[in-house]
């Protein structure tokens, strides 16, 4: 549905597409939605848990949190379709069986 909505935008040039958005849900934080939608749009490069994005010498430099809390640095010298999932604000997980934890006053 999201891929169809994006594709239906009048005059959209998917070869120049840069998409940004949060990557994790309140349920599991699996990060699977962005790659699935990107595949339907023909976007091959997805970066999840992006901590920093900057431009250096005309290239995008992307710092992405990976397993173990390490940072992976990627350089994209030529602009191409990308989807960047930024790290979302701290939010308590919403477990489907137990609900969201609450804090006692």
N, C-alpha and C positions, 0 to 999 in steps of 0.2 A: 504494500500500500504506500509506504513512504517513497520507495523507488519510483512508483508510478506517478506520485504527486510531483516529485522533483522533475521527472522527465516531461511532465505536462506543462511546465512553466514555459510560456510563449517566448521564443527566441533564445532559449538556453543553448549554450555551446558546451557540451559535456567534455570537450577536449580541454577546456579552460577552467574546469570545475574545482573549486576548493571548498570543502565542507568542514564545518567546525561544530562541535557539540560535546556534551558530556558522554562518557563512555560506559559508566556503570549504572546499574539499576539499584534500587533500594533492596532488592531481593537477594541477589547472589553476586553481583559484580563480575559476571563471567566475561563481559566484553564481547559477546557474540553478535549483537545486533548490527554494529557498524560494519564488520566484515561481510555479513550476509547481504545487507542493503548495498554496500559498495560493489559487491560482485554483480548484482543485478544492474547496476549503473555502468559496469565496465571499468570501475576504478580498481587498479591493482595495488596501490600503495595506501595502507591504512596505518596510522600510528595511534596507539592507545596509551592512556595515562601520560599524556604529554605534560611535562613540568615547565618547559620553556621553549619558546619559538622566537628566533631572531634571524635577521638578515646580515650575513657577513660576506663581503666581496661579491654581492649579487646572488648568493646562494642561500637557500633556507637551511638553517641549522636547527635541528629538532632534538631536544633532550627528552627521552621517553623512559619512564620507570619500567624496569623489567624485573624478573624474578629475583628474589633476595634483596629487594630494595636498591639494586644497582641502577645506574643510569646508562642508557645506550645513546650514543650521539650519532645522528644520521645527517648527511649533507645532501641536499637536492640541488644540483647545479642548474638544472633546467626545470622550468615550471611545467608541471604535468598534473593531471587530475590527482588530488590527494584528499584523504579524509583524516582530519586530526581530532582525536577524542581527548579533550582536556580532562585533567583530574578534577573531580567534582568536590564541592565543599563537604566537610565532614558531616555525615548523616548516619544515624543509627540504622543498622540493617533491619529490614522488615522480613522476618522469617514467616513464610506462609502458614506454618502450624502454630507458632507462638505469638506472632504479631510483633510490633515494635516495642522495645524496652522503654520503660518510663522511669523517670527519676523521682524519688520520694522527696517531698518538700522538707 
